[in-house]
């Protein structure tokens, strides 16, 4: 006869985020002792860490933090992934993700490698990741982090599914005048997914490759050779309008570009970052 109850199973799942069968087996092995059952799950998880390396961790969440500094603000954003949505919405996982964000803020890390080495609890963020993975029983990954510094930083978190934590996160750095439209810019970025701030920010190799592709396509259409430069340039403008924030039609006023909306404030956008979980 089982020496644990349905309530024990529920409590252990909430405490560890482990699967139903793992929780039942742990309670059986621990003869119903909750603390021993947690240790059983943890040790089992540690042994199976290597087996999970090849798994995909495409669920998860995005978290942001904005802090005031002497010369403006700094925004930090992290993406933390799990294998399933069940874990992504688990309170223990969310608590862990907030610890990762706090470590990113405190350490001043600028990339994932630095963040994993940053202090957290009694060890590093990497230790924290491995500890949570060993208990939850899924592959857990800190996949991305970004830091945006500007006179003003604005954030936006979007819930693609109301039952899950934020799946899309945006940080926008502006000067003070442009900060009045920064929230609308963040909403726009979340929806329109620009890759670059301006035409000048598109890497030269990307421009060259796109231009070469458009020239080839235009020639294949039988356009006159003399007209090629003008046609290609027009199509390059289309590329910029699709991929560069300042060239995009503004979501709230498609007759204006984002650049025109920002220019009307007398300000400028310094930088932006957009994360979408699993992409």
Beta strands, then each sheet from edge to edge (+ up, - down):
strand 1: 59-69
strand 2: 72-82
strand 3: 119-120
strand 4: 123-124
strand 5: 141-150
strand 6: 152-158
strand 7: 168-174
strand 8: 249-250
strand 9: 253-257
strand 10: 269-276
sheet 1: 1+ 2- 5+
sheet 2: 3+ 4-
sheet 3: 6+ 7- 10+
sheet 4: 8+ 9-
end
